[in-house]
Amino acid sequence: MSKRKTMPRPLAVKDVLQGLLRPGDWQLLEQRRRIREVWERVVPPSLLAHSQLVDLRRRELWVGVSASPWVQELQFLKPRILAQMAKELGSGVVVDVRFTIGRGD
């Protein structure tokens, strides 16, 4: 009977992710997490069910919305959303919110 090979020690998930992600990726992931938190606090739950954050491009937050009536509702909230983003993330992180029909799936 052959001897059992010893397995290497398991790696922490943090160590594995550090090997996969570049240094700037961590900051981007953290920024997107914070944007999502603010979004979920500012937007009423009834509208959250009909919208999905799609992307952050050139400091514009792109949001997919299931139908045009929901876009109109979110347009009314846009000044409040931008003000809260600026307050919590700093001015200039998100300068505009763009809504598109479709969830971005």
Secondary structure, DSSP 4 states (H G I P E B T S, - for coil): -PPPPPPPPPPPHHHHHHHHS-HHHHHHHHHHHHHHHHHHHHS-HHHHTTEEEEEEETTEEEEEESSHHHHHHHHHHHHHHHHHHHHHH-TTS--EEEEEES---
